[in-house]
């Protein structure tokens, strides 16, 4: 597998959606993870940029992921919404979080929580 450099993470109560992209912009992973598997999954990855839409538990997950060495961008829903291209679901939300974080990373830093 190519090295993942940026991830869009859609967080939910029990199942999270991961959308991971390499440095060339190629999607290298799209998968669902149960809540209990999140930290184990991210422990195995080299440090990368993770985009998460702000919600009730996003600050908790940002702290946990930062403790593992990752950079986390928390973004307001109004910033992520324009990146949702299709019907709203967990997969498209994770992709939109990636695109918002990547665009945000390329231009300026916002909402680093």
MOPAC internal coordinates of N, CA, C and O (Angstrom, degrees):
PM7 1SCF
backbone

  N    0.0000 0     0.00 0     0.00 0    0    0    0
  C    1.4464 1     0.00 0     0.00 0    1    0    0
  C    1.5287 1   109.10 1     0.00 0    2    1    0
  O    1.2310 1   121.05 1   -38.42 1    3    2    1
  N    1.3220 1   115.60 1   141.58 1    3    2    1
  C    1.4563 1   121.30 1   175.40 1    5    3    2
  C    1.5266 1   109.07 1   -66.58 1    6    5    3
  O    1.2310 1   120.89 1   -22.68 1    7    6    5
  N    1.3251 1   115.90 1   157.32 1    7    6    5
  C    1.4582 1   120.55 1   178.39 1    9    7    6
  C    1.5183 1   110.39 1   -72.13 1   10    9    7
  O    1.2310 1   120.84 1   -54.08 1   11   10    9
  N    1.2964 1   116.01 1   125.92 1   11   10    9
  C    1.4628 1   121.27 1   178.54 1   13   11   10
  C    1.5210 1   108.38 1   -78.51 1   14   13   11
  O    1.2310 1   120.59 1   -50.58 1   15   14   13
  N    1.3311 1   116.49 1   129.42 1   15   14   13
  C    1.4647 1   120.95 1   179.63 1   17   15   14
  C    1.5203 1   112.64 1  -109.42 1   18   17   15
  O    1.2310 1   120.35 1   151.63 1   19   18   17
  N    1.3323 1   116.94 1   -28.37 1   19   18   17
  C    1.4629 1   121.23 1  -177.99 1   21   19   18
  C    1.5208 1   108.91 1  -140.82 1   22   21   19
  O    1.2310 1   121.11 1   -41.79 1   23   22   21
  N    1.3351 1   115.49 1   138.21 1   23   22   21
  C    1.4613 1   120.92 1  -179.92 1   25   23   22
  C    1.5187 1   109.38 1  -130.79 1   26   25   23
  O    1.2310 1   121.52 1   -42.77 1   27   26   25
  N    1.3214 1   114.70 1   137.23 1   27   26   25
  C    1.4600 1   121.44 1   167.24 1   29   27   26
  C    1.5164 1   106.22 1   -99.60 1   30   29   27
  O    1.2310 1   120.05 1   -53.21 1   31   30   29
  N    1.3166 1   117.51 1   126.79 1   31   30   29
  C    1.4618 1   121.39 1  -177.01 1   33   31   30
  C    1.5224 1   108.69 1  -121.66 1   34   33   31
  O    1.2310 1   121.26 1   -61.24 1   35   34   33
  N    1.3331 1   115.19 1   118.76 1   35   34   33
  C    1.4565 1   120.60 1   175.05 1   37   35   34
  C    1.5200 1   106.72 1   -99.28 1   38   37   35
  O    1.2310 1   120.80 1   -63.89 1   39   38   37
  N    1.3316 1   116.08 1   116.11 1   39   38   37
  C    1.4595 1   119.17 1  -176.26 1   41   39   38
  C    1.5234 1   110.06 1  -100.13 1   42   41   39
  O    1.2310 1   121.53 1   -34.37 1   43   42   41
  N    1.3333 1   114.68 1   145.63 1   43   42   41
  C    1.4581 1   121.53 1  -179.01 1   45   43   42
  C    1.5243 1   107.96 1  -142.85 1   46   45   43
  O    1.2310 1   120.68 1     9.02 1   47   46   45
  N    1.3155 1   116.31 1  -170.98 1   47   46   45
  C    1.4614 1   119.28 1  -178.56 1   49   47   46
  C    1.5269 1   112.24 1   -66.76 1   50   49   47
  O    1.2310 1   120.10 1   133.69 1   51   50   49
  N    1.3238 1   117.41 1   -46.31 1   51   50   49
  C    1.4618 1   118.14 1  -175.30 1   53   51   50
  C    1.5254 1   114.80 1  -128.17 1   54   53   51
  O    1.2310 1   119.61 1   151.46 1   55   54   53
  N    1.3282 1   118.36 1   -28.54 1   55   54   53
  C    1.4605 1   121.04 1  -178.51 1   57   55   54
  C    1.5226 1   109.52 1  -121.65 1   58   57   55
  O    1.2310 1   120.87 1   -54.47 1   59   58   57
  N    1.3361 1   115.95 1   125.53 1   59   58   57
  C    1.4583 1   122.19 1   179.84 1   61   59   58
  C    1.5254 1   108.61 1  -105.93 1   62   61   59
  O    1.2310 1   120.43 1   -30.24 1   63   62   61
  N    1.3212 1   116.78 1   149.76 1   63   62   61
  C    1.4593 1   121.95 1   178.83 1   65   63   62
  C    1.5215 1   108.76 1  -111.92 1   66   65   63
  O    1.2310 1   120.47 1   -48.87 1   67   66   65
  N    1.3527 1   116.71 1   131.13 1   67   66   65
  C    1.4604 1   123.50 1  -179.44 1   69   67   66
  C    1.5172 1   109.04 1  -112.17 1   70   69   67
  O    1.2310 1   120.88 1   -46.53 1   71   70   69
  N    1.3341 1   115.93 1   133.47 1   71   70   69
  C    1.4648 1   122.74 1   175.00 1   73   71   70
  C    1.5292 1   105.95 1  -128.11 1   74   73   71
  O    1.2310 1   120.38 1   -76.99 1   75   74   73
  N    1.3451 1   116.88 1   103.01 1   75   74   73
  C    1.4624 1   121.58 1  -174.76 1   77   75   74
  C    1.5183 1   112.37 1  -109.75 1   78   77   75
  O    1.2310 1   121.25 1   -41.36 1   79   78   77
  N    1.3410 1   115.21 1   138.64 1   79   78   77
  C    1.4580 1   122.00 1  -175.56 1   81   79   78
  C    1.5268 1   108.86 1  -129.85 1   82   81   79
  O    1.2310 1   120.69 1   -35.71 1   83   82   81
  N    1.3533 1   116.29 1   144.29 1   83   82   81
  C    1.4610 1   120.29 1   178.02 1   85   83   82
  C    1.5274 1   110.86 1   -88.65 1   86   85   83
  O    1.2310 1   120.56 1     1.57 1   87   86   85
  N    1.3297 1   116.53 1  -178.43 1   87   86   85
  C    1.4704 1   121.72 1  -176.45 1   89   87   86
  C    1.5224 1   112.80 1   -63.63 1   90   89   87
  O    1.2310 1   120.13 1   154.86 1   91   90   89
  N    1.3334 1   117.35 1   -25.14 1   91   90   89
  C    1.4638 1   121.21 1   179.64 1   93   91   90
  C    1.5204 1   112.08 1   -84.49 1   94   93   91
  O    1.2310 1   120.06 1   177.75 1   95   94   93
  N    1.3251 1   117.49 1    -2.25 1   95   94   93
  C    1.4588 1   120.56 1   179.79 1   97   95   94
  C    1.5173 1   114.16 1    87.84 1   98   97   95
  O    1.2310 1   120.42 1  -169.72 1   99   98   97
  N    1.3345 1   116.80 1    10.28 1   99   98   97
  C    1.4582 1   121.19 1   179.58 1  101   99   98
  C    1.5256 1   110.21 1   -89.06 1  102  101   99
  O    1.2310 1   120.96 1   -44.82 1  103  102  101
  N    1.3198 1   115.78 1   135.18 1  103  102  101
  C    1.4633 1   120.31 1   176.84 1  105  103  102
  C    1.5246 1   107.69 1   -70.15 1  106  105  103
  O    1.2310 1   120.58 1   -56.42 1  107  106  105
  N    1.3270 1   116.49 1   123.58 1  107  106  105
  C    1.4629 1   120.48 1  -179.62 1  109  107  106
  C    1.5235 1   112.88 1  -113.02 1  110  109  107
  O    1.2310 1   120.42 1   165.83 1  111  110  109
  N    1.3248 1   116.81 1   -14.17 1  111  110  109
  C    1.4578 1   119.16 1   176.53 1  113  111  110
  C    1.5250 1   110.32 1  -154.26 1  114  113  111
  O    1.2310 1   121.79 1   -45.30 1  115  114  113
  N    1.3151 1   114.18 1   134.70 1  115  114  113
  C    1.4642 1   123.32 1   170.18 1  117  115  114
  C    1.5065 1   104.88 1  -138.09 1  118  117  115
  O    1.2310 1   120.53 1   -67.82 1  119  118  117
  N    1.3089 1   116.58 1   112.18 1  119  118  117
  C    1.4563 1   117.71 1  -179.15 1  121  119  118
  C    1.5142 1   111.97 1  -157.32 1  122  121  119
  O    1.2310 1   121.87 1   -19.49 1  123  122  121
  N    1.3104 1   114.02 1   160.51 1  123  122  121
  C    1.4555 1   121.29 1   174.28 1  125  123  122
  C    1.5130 1   108.59 1   -96.32 1  126  125  123
  O    1.2310 1   121.12 1   -35.95 1  127  126  125
  N    1.3153 1   115.46 1   144.05 1  127  126  125
  C    1.4600 1   120.97 1   175.36 1  129  127  126
  C    1.5180 1   109.07 1  -131.61 1  130  129  127
  O    1.2310 1   121.05 1   -41.47 1  131  130  129
  N    1.3003 1   115.60 1   138.53 1  131  130  129
  C    1.4594 1   119.16 1   173.52 1  133  131  130
  C    1.5194 1   108.05 1   -73.41 1  134  133  131
  O    1.2310 1   120.76 1   -27.20 1  135  134  133
  N    1.3016 1   116.15 1   152.80 1  135  134  133
  C    1.4643 1   123.02 1  -177.54 1  137  135  134
  C    1.5310 1   111.26 1   -49.87 1  138  137  135
  O    1.2310 1   119.88 1   136.60 1  139  138  137
  N    1.3143 1   117.83 1   -43.40 1  139  138  137
  C    1.4658 1   120.94 1  -175.95 1  141  139  138
  C    1.5307 1   112.48 1   -68.24 1  142  141  139
  O    1.2310 1   119.57 1   163.52 1  143  142  141
  N    1.3357 1   118.42 1   -16.48 1  143  142  141
  C    1.4667 1   121.67 1  -177.65 1  145  143  142
  C    1.5289 1   113.41 1   -97.51 1  146  145  143
  O    1.2310 1   119.94 1   173.94 1  147  146  145
  N    1.3190 1   117.72 1    -6.06 1  147  146  145
  C    1.4654 1   121.31 1  -174.06 1  149  147  146
  C    1.5295 1   112.46 1   -61.00 1  150  149  147
  O    1.2310 1   119.51 1   125.49 1  151  150  149
  N    1.3065 1   118.53 1   -54.51 1  151  150  149
  C    1.4641 1   120.25 1  -175.78 1  153  151  150
  C    1.5239 1   111.56 1   -64.36 1  154  153  151
  O    1.2310 1   120.08 1   140.83 1  155  154  153
  N    1.3208 1   117.46 1   -39.17 1  155  154  153
  C    1.4631 1   120.40 1   177.53 1  157  155  154
  C    1.5340 1   110.74 1   -61.85 1  158  157  155
  O    1.2310 1   120.22 1   137.48 1  159  158  157
  N    1.3301 1   117.19 1   -42.52 1  159  158  157
  C    1.4620 1   121.33 1   178.62 1  161  159  158
  C    1.5285 1   111.01 1   -60.97 1  162  161  159
  O    1.2310 1   120.15 1   132.24 1  163  162  161
  N    1.3367 1   117.32 1   -47.76 1  163  162  161
  C    1.4602 1   120.59 1  -176.66 1  165  163  162
  C    1.5304 1   112.88 1   -74.76 1  166  165  163
  O    1.2310 1   119.36 1   157.26 1  167  166  165
  N    1.3283 1   118.83 1   -22.74 1  167  166  165
  C    1.4609 1   121.12 1   174.75 1  169  167  166
  C    1.5239 1   111.05 1   -64.42 1  170  169  167
  O    1.2310 1   120.40 1   148.86 1  171  170  169
  N    1.3201 1   116.85 1   -31.14 1  171  170  169
  C    1.4655 1   121.98 1  -176.90 1  173  171  170
  C    1.5243 1   113.00 1   -81.14 1  174  173  171
  O    1.2310 1   120.01 1   167.15 1  175  174  173
  N    1.3284 1   117.59 1   -12.85 1  175  174  173
  C    1.4650 1   121.19 1  -177.58 1  177  175  174
  C    1.5176 1   110.91 1   -92.09 1  178  177  175
  O    1.2310 1   120.51 1   -33.40 1  179  178  177
  N    1.3413 1   116.64 1   146.60 1  179  178  177
  C    1.4638 1   118.34 1   170.05 1  181  179  178
  C    1.5333 1   108.46 1   -67.43 1  182  181  179
  O    1.2310 1   119.70 1   -21.31 1  183  182  181
  N    1.3258 1   118.18 1   158.69 1  183  182  181
  C    1.4644 1   120.10 1  -179.27 1  185  183  182
  C    1.5328 1   111.62 1   -52.63 1  186  185  183
  O    1.2310 1   120.94 1   -45.59 1  187  186  185
  N    1.3090 1   115.82 1   134.41 1  187  186  185
  C    1.4596 1   120.99 1   179.40 1  189  187  186
  C    1.5282 1   109.07 1  -146.38 1  190  189  187
  O    1.2310 1   121.28 1    -6.66 1  191  190  189
  N    1.3301 1   115.16 1   173.34 1  191  190  189
  C    1.4589 1   122.57 1   177.11 1  193  191  190
  C    1.5237 1   108.26 1   -88.33 1  194  193  191
  O    1.2310 1   120.39 1   -50.41 1  195  194  193
  N    1.3321 1   116.85 1   129.59 1  195  194  193
  C    1.4634 1   121.82 1  -179.47 1  197  195  194
  C    1.5224 1   108.57 1  -122.64 1  198  197  195
  O    1.2310 1   120.66 1   -56.76 1  199  198  197
  N    1.3155 1   116.35 1   123.24 1  199  198  197
  C    1.4600 1   122.13 1   177.74 1  201  199  198
  C    1.5132 1   110.54 1   -99.40 1  202  201  199
  O    1.2310 1   120.82 1   -52.83 1  203  202  201
  N    1.3300 1   116.04 1   127.17 1  203  202  201
  C    1.4668 1   121.99 1   179.09 1  205  203  202
  C    1.5244 1   108.53 1  -132.06 1  206  205  203
  O    1.2310 1   121.03 1   -46.38 1  207  206  205
  N    1.3230 1   115.64 1   133.62 1  207  206  205
  C    1.4658 1   120.62 1   174.37 1  209  207  206
  C    1.5266 1   108.59 1   -74.44 1  210  209  207
  O    1.2310 1   120.40 1   -44.86 1  211  210  209
  N    1.3164 1   116.84 1   135.14 1  211  210  209
  C    1.4560 1   121.33 1  -178.11 1  213  211  210
  C    1.5258 1   109.95 1   -64.31 1  214  213  211
  O    1.2310 1   121.74 1   -48.12 1  215  214  213
  N    1.3343 1   114.28 1   131.88 1  215  214  213
  C    1.4646 1   121.76 1   174.13 1  217  215  214
  C    1.5222 1   106.84 1  -154.46 1  218  217  215
  O    1.2310 1   119.99 1     9.79 1  219  218  217
  N    1.3088 1   117.63 1  -170.21 1  219  218  217
  C    1.4595 1   121.35 1  -174.04 1  221  219  218
  C    1.5284 1   113.25 1   -59.64 1  222  221  219
  O    1.2310 1   119.60 1   141.98 1  223  222  221
  N    1.3214 1   118.36 1   -38.02 1  223  222  221
  C    1.4659 1   119.94 1  -175.92 1  225  223  222
  C    1.5261 1   113.92 1  -105.04 1  226  225  223
  O    1.2310 1   119.76 1  -176.60 1  227  226  225
  N    1.3144 1   118.07 1     3.40 1  227  226  225
  C    1.4724 1   120.35 1  -175.07 1  229  227  226
  C    1.5283 1   112.92 1   -63.94 1  230  229  227
  O    1.2310 1   119.65 1   144.68 1  231  230  229
  N    1.3168 1   118.27 1   -35.32 1  231  230  229
  C    1.4631 1   120.18 1  -179.51 1  233  231  230
  C    1.5282 1   110.92 1   -67.59 1  234  233  231
  O    1.2310 1   120.46 1   143.00 1  235  234  233
  N    1.3201 1   116.73 1   -37.00 1  235  234  233
  C    1.4689 1   120.61 1   175.98 1  237  235  234
  C    1.5304 1   109.82 1   -60.27 1  238  237  235
  O    1.2310 1   120.87 1   129.88 1  239  238  237
  N    1.3326 1   115.95 1   -50.12 1  239  238  237
  C    1.4606 1   119.58 1  -177.31 1  241  239  238
  C    1.5277 1   111.55 1   -67.36 1  242  241  239
  O    1.2310 1   120.39 1   145.83 1  243  242  241
  N    1.3131 1   116.86 1   -34.17 1  243  242  241
  C    1.4720 1   119.75 1   176.62 1  245  243  242
  C    1.5248 1   110.36 1   -61.77 1  246  245  243
  O    1.2310 1   120.03 1   135.77 1  247  246  245
  N    1.3193 1   117.54 1   -44.23 1  247  246  245
  C    1.4758 1   120.78 1   178.25 1  249  247  246
  C    1.5227 1   111.21 1   -61.80 1  250  249  247
  O    1.2310 1   120.39 1   136.12 1  251  250  249
  N    1.3192 1   116.86 1   -43.88 1  251  250  249
  C    1.4670 1   121.15 1  -179.72 1  253  251  250
  C    1.5287 1   111.45 1   -63.03 1  254  253  251
  O    1.2310 1   120.54 1   136.01 1  255  254  253
  N    1.3300 1   116.58 1   -43.99 1  255  254  253
  C    1.4672 1   120.76 1  -178.34 1  257  255  254
  C    1.5275 1   111.83 1   -71.60 1  258  257  255
  O    1.2310 1   120.14 1   143.77 1  259  258  257
  N    1.3147 1   117.34 1   -36.23 1  259  258  257
  C    1.4720 1   120.62 1   175.77 1  261  259  258
  C    1.5245 1   110.49 1   -64.10 1  262  261  259
  O    1.2310 1   120.01 1   143.12 1  263  262  261
  N    1.3317 1   117.60 1   -36.88 1  263  262  261
  C    1.4603 1   121.50 1   178.39 1  265  263  262
  C    1.5330 1   111.18 1   -62.63 1  266  265  263
  O    1.2310 1   120.39 1   156.63 1  267  266  265
  N    1.3331 1   116.87 1   -23.37 1  267  266  265
  C    1.4605 1   121.50 1   177.31 1  269  267  266
  C    1.5309 1   111.92 1   -88.31 1  270  269  267
  O    1.2310 1   120.10 1   179.68 1  271  270  269
  N    1.3432 1   117.41 1    -0.32 1  271  270  269
  C    1.4601 1   121.17 1   177.11 1  273  271  270
  C    1.5123 1   115.70 1    99.38 1  274  273  271
  O    1.2310 1   120.00 1  -176.83 1  275  274  273
  N    1.3167 1   117.60 1     3.17 1  275  274  273
  C    1.4650 1   121.11 1  -179.72 1  277  275  274
  C    1.5275 1   110.45 1   -85.21 1  278  277  275
  O    1.2310 1   120.80 1   -22.04 1  279  278  277
  N    1.3309 1   116.07 1   157.96 1  279  278  277
  C    1.4556 1   122.60 1   172.66 1  281  279  278
  C    1.5224 1   106.71 1   -98.12 1  282  281  279
  O    1.2310 1   120.39 1   -52.37 1  283  282  281
  N    1.3160 1   116.87 1   127.63 1  283  282  281
  C    1.4612 1   120.49 1  -176.96 1  285  283  282
  C    1.5223 1   109.49 1  -117.03 1  286  285  283
  O    1.2310 1   120.62 1   -48.72 1  287  286  285
  N    1.3150 1   116.41 1   131.28 1  287  286  285
  C    1.4647 1   122.69 1   174.43 1  289  287  286
  C    1.5108 1   108.01 1  -110.90 1  290  289  287
  O    1.2310 1   120.80 1   -64.37 1  291  290  289
  N    1.3231 1   116.07 1   115.63 1  291  290  289
  C    1.4586 1   121.65 1   174.33 1  293  291  290
  C    1.5222 1   107.72 1   -93.13 1  294  293  291
  O    1.2310 1   120.91 1   -53.05 1  295  294  293
  N    1.3251 1   115.87 1   126.95 1  295  294  293
  C    1.4551 1   120.47 1  -174.36 1  297  295  294
  C    1.5210 1   110.65 1  -125.61 1  298  297  295
  O    1.2310 1   120.24 1   -41.27 1  299  298  297
  N    1.3268 1   117.15 1   138.73 1  299  298  297
  C    1.4635 1   119.42 1   178.33 1  301  299  298
  C    1.5328 1   110.64 1   -66.58 1  302  301  299
  O    1.2310 1   120.26 1   -30.68 1  303  302  301
  N    1.3384 1   117.12 1   149.32 1  303  302  301
  C    1.4659 1   120.38 1   179.87 1  305  303  302
  C    1.5309 1   113.21 1   -53.55 1  306  305  303
  O    1.2310 1   120.14 1   145.07 1  307  306  305
  N    1.3188 1   117.35 1   -34.93 1  307  306  305
  C    1.4651 1   119.80 1  -179.21 1  309  307  306
  C    1.5306 1   111.72 1   -65.98 1  310  309  307
  O    1.2310 1   120.10 1   156.10 1  311  310  309
  N    1.3183 1   117.41 1   -23.90 1  311  310  309
  C    1.4620 1   121.11 1   178.01 1  313  311  310
  C    1.5247 1   110.89 1   -81.90 1  314  313  311
  O    1.2310 1   120.20 1   147.49 1  315  314  313
  N    1.3260 1   117.22 1   -32.51 1  315  314  313
  C    1.4629 1   122.06 1  -177.41 1  317  315  314
  C    1.5285 1   111.68 1   -82.84 1  318  317  315
  O    1.2310 1   120.08 1   144.67 1  319  318  317
  N    1.3246 1   117.46 1   -35.33 1  319  318  317
  C    1.4688 1   122.15 1  -173.46 1  321  319  318
  C    1.5351 1   114.56 1   -50.53 1  322  321  319
  O    1.2310 1   118.66 1   137.82 1  323  322  321
  N    1.3385 1   120.16 1   -42.18 1  323  322  321
  C    1.4679 1   118.51 1  -179.68 1  325  323  322
  C    1.5356 1   114.33 1   -62.93 1  326  325  323
  O    1.2310 1   119.90 1   162.97 1  327  326  325
  N    1.3238 1   117.80 1   -17.03 1  327  326  325
  C    1.4579 1   121.43 1  -179.09 1  329  327  326
  C    1.5232 1   113.70 1   -88.21 1  330  329  327
  O    1.2310 1   120.10 1   172.14 1  331  330  329
  N    1.3330 1   117.41 1    -7.86 1  331  330  329
  C    1.4627 1   120.66 1   177.13 1  333  331  330
  C    1.5209 1   107.28 1   -77.15 1  334  333  331
  O    1.2310 1   120.85 1   -66.12 1  335  334  333
  N    1.3505 1   115.99 1   113.88 1  335  334  333
  C    1.4622 1   120.92 1  -172.34 1  337  335  334
  C    1.5208 1   114.15 1   -93.08 1  338  337  335
  O    1.2310 1   120.90 1   154.02 1  339  338  337
  N    1.3196 1   115.89 1   -25.98 1  339  338  337
  C    1.4573 1   120.26 1  -174.39 1  341  339  338
  C    1.5187 1   109.05 1  -128.90 1  342  341  339
  O    1.2310 1   121.84 1    14.05 1  343  342  341
  N    1.3027 1   114.09 1  -165.95 1  343  342  341
  C    1.4670 1   120.47 1   177.34 1  345  343  342
  C    1.5215 1   110.43 1   -51.38 1  346  345  343
  O    1.2310 1   120.64 1   -43.91 1  347  346  345
  N    1.3034 1   116.38 1   136.09 1  347  346  345
  C    1.4648 1   121.18 1  -177.57 1  349  347  346
  C    1.5224 1   110.51 1   -71.07 1  350  349  347
  O    1.2310 1   121.06 1   -58.10 1  351  350  349
  N    1.3369 1   115.57 1   121.90 1  351  350  349
  C    1.4645 1   122.74 1   172.16 1  353  351  350
  C    1.5310 1   107.11 1  -156.26 1  354  353  351
  O    1.2310 1   120.21 1    -1.79 1  355  354  353
  N    1.3142 1   117.21 1   178.21 1  355  354  353
  C    1.4623 1   120.05 1  -175.50 1  357  355  354
  C    1.5247 1   112.60 1   -61.74 1  358  357  355
  O    1.2310 1   120.05 1   141.09 1  359  358  357
  N    1.3219 1   117.50 1   -38.91 1  359  358  357
  C    1.4659 1   121.26 1  -178.99 1  361  359  358
  C    1.5211 1   111.17 1   -65.63 1  362  361  359
  O    1.2310 1   119.91 1   133.02 1  363  362  361
  N    1.3155 1   117.77 1   -46.98 1  363  362  361
  C    1.4681 1   119.91 1  -179.66 1  365  363  362
  C    1.5281 1   110.79 1   -70.96 1  366  365  363
  O    1.2310 1   120.11 1   148.97 1  367  366  365
  N    1.3310 1   117.39 1   -31.03 1  367  366  365
  C    1.4644 1   120.15 1   176.13 1  369  367  366
  C    1.5256 1   110.94 1   -65.30 1  370  369  367
  O    1.2310 1   120.06 1   137.79 1  371  370  369
  N    1.3336 1   117.49 1   -42.21 1  371  370  369
  C    1.4693 1   120.80 1   178.64 1  373  371  370
  C    1.5245 1   110.38 1   -63.39 1  374  373  371
  O    1.2310 1   120.34 1   138.10 1  375  374  373
  N    1.3380 1   116.95 1   -41.90 1  375  374  373
  C    1.4654 1   120.52 1   177.57 1  377  375  374
  C    1.5264 1   110.75 1   -63.58 1  378  377  375
  O    1.2310 1   120.22 1   138.29 1  379  378  377
  N    1.3271 1   117.19 1   -41.71 1  379  378  377
  C    1.4640 1   121.08 1   178.63 1  381  379  378
  C    1.5311 1   110.62 1   -64.56 1  382  381  379
  O    1.2310 1   119.97 1   141.95 1  383  382  381
  N    1.3287 1   117.66 1   -38.05 1  383  382  381
  C    1.4652 1   120.91 1   176.58 1  385  383  382
  C    1.5261 1   110.65 1   -62.75 1  386  385  383
  O    1.2310 1   120.56 1   138.99 1  387  386  385
  N    1.3346 1   116.53 1   -41.01 1  387  386  385
  C    1.4692 1   119.90 1   175.99 1  389  387  386
  C    1.5269 1   110.29 1   -60.19 1  390  389  387
  O    1.2310 1   120.68 1   128.80 1  391  390  389
  N    1.3303 1   116.31 1   -51.20 1  391  390  389
  C    1.4675 1   119.76 1  -176.03 1  393  391  390
  C    1.5249 1   111.96 1   -63.48 1  394  393  391
  O    1.2310 1   120.09 1   141.04 1  395  394  393
  N    1.3129 1   117.43 1   -38.96 1  395  394  393
  C    1.4617 1   120.20 1   177.96 1  397  395  394
  C    1.5278 1   110.42 1   -66.95 1  398  397  395
  O    1.2310 1   120.16 1   138.42 1  399  398  397
  N    1.3313 1   117.30 1   -41.58 1  399  398  397
  C    1.4706 1   120.50 1   179.12 1  401  399  398
  C    1.5177 1   110.62 1   -66.91 1  402  401  399
  O    1.2310 1   120.36 1   137.99 1  403  402  401
  N    1.3261 1   116.91 1   -42.01 1  403  402  401
  C    1.4624 1   120.63 1  -179.16 1  405  403  402
  C    1.5224 1   110.51 1   -65.59 1  406  405  403
  O    1.2310 1   120.34 1   134.85 1  407  406  405
  N    1.3300 1   116.96 1   -45.15 1  407  406  405
  C    1.4641 1   120.93 1   177.65 1  409  407  406
  C    1.5119 1   111.16 1   -63.51 1  410  409  407
  O    1.2310 1   121.14 1   140.31 1  411  410  409
  N    1.3297 1   115.43 1   -39.69 1  411  410  409
  C    1.4524 1   121.90 1   177.92 1  413  411  410
  C    1.5205 1   110.11 1   -66.04 1  414  413  411
  O    1.2310 1   120.28 1   139.67 1  415  414  413
  N    1.3173 1   117.08 1   -40.33 1  415  414  413
  C    1.4680 1   122.35 1  -179.32 1  417  415  414
  C    1.5323 1   110.28 1   -65.99 1  418  417  415
  O    1.2310 1   120.89 1   141.39 1  419  418  417
  N    1.3206 1   115.91 1   -38.61 1  419  418  417
  C    1.4588 1   120.72 1  -177.64 1  421  419  418
  C    1.5316 1   112.61 1   -70.83 1  422  421  419
  O    1.2310 1   120.61 1   150.47 1  423  422  421
  N    1.3260 1   116.43 1   -29.53 1  423  422  421
  C    1.4692 1   118.16 1  -174.89 1  425  423  422
  C    1.5175 1   112.79 1  -104.54 1  426  425  423
  O    1.2310 1   120.19 1   123.80 1  427  426  425
  N    1.3226 1   117.25 1   -56.20 1  427  426  425
  C    1.4629 1   120.95 1  -178.54 1  429  427  426
  C    1.5190 1   110.17 1  -161.77 1  430  429  427
  O    1.2310 1   120.22 1   -10.99 1  431  430  429
  N    1.2887 1   117.18 1   169.01 1  431  430  429
  C    1.4490 1   122.12 1  -177.62 1  433  431  430
  C    1.5261 1   109.47 1  -101.17 1  434  433  431
  O    1.2310 1   120.96 1   -49.16 1  435  434  433
  N    1.3380 1   115.78 1   130.84 1  435  434  433
  C    1.4558 1   121.07 1   179.60 1  437  435  434
  C    1.5207 1   109.39 1  -137.92 1  438  437  435
  O    1.2310 1   120.65 1   -34.60 1  439  438  437
  N    1.3073 1   116.36 1   145.40 1  439  438  437
  C    1.4513 1   121.65 1   170.41 1  441  439  438
  C    1.5059 1   114.72 1    55.96 1  442  441  439
  O    1.2310 1   119.34 1  -130.30 1  443  442  441
  N    1.3045 1   118.86 1    49.70 1  443  442  441
  C    1.4472 1   121.21 1  -176.91 1  445  443  442
  C    1.5218 1   112.14 1   -82.72 1  446  445  443
  O    1.2310 1   120.48 1  -169.49 1  447  446  445
  N    1.3403 1   116.68 1    10.51 1  447  446  445
  C    1.4155 1   125.28 1   169.17 1  449  447  446
  C    1.4401 1   120.22 1    56.75 1  450  449  447
  O    1.2310 1   120.10 1   180.00 1  451  450  449

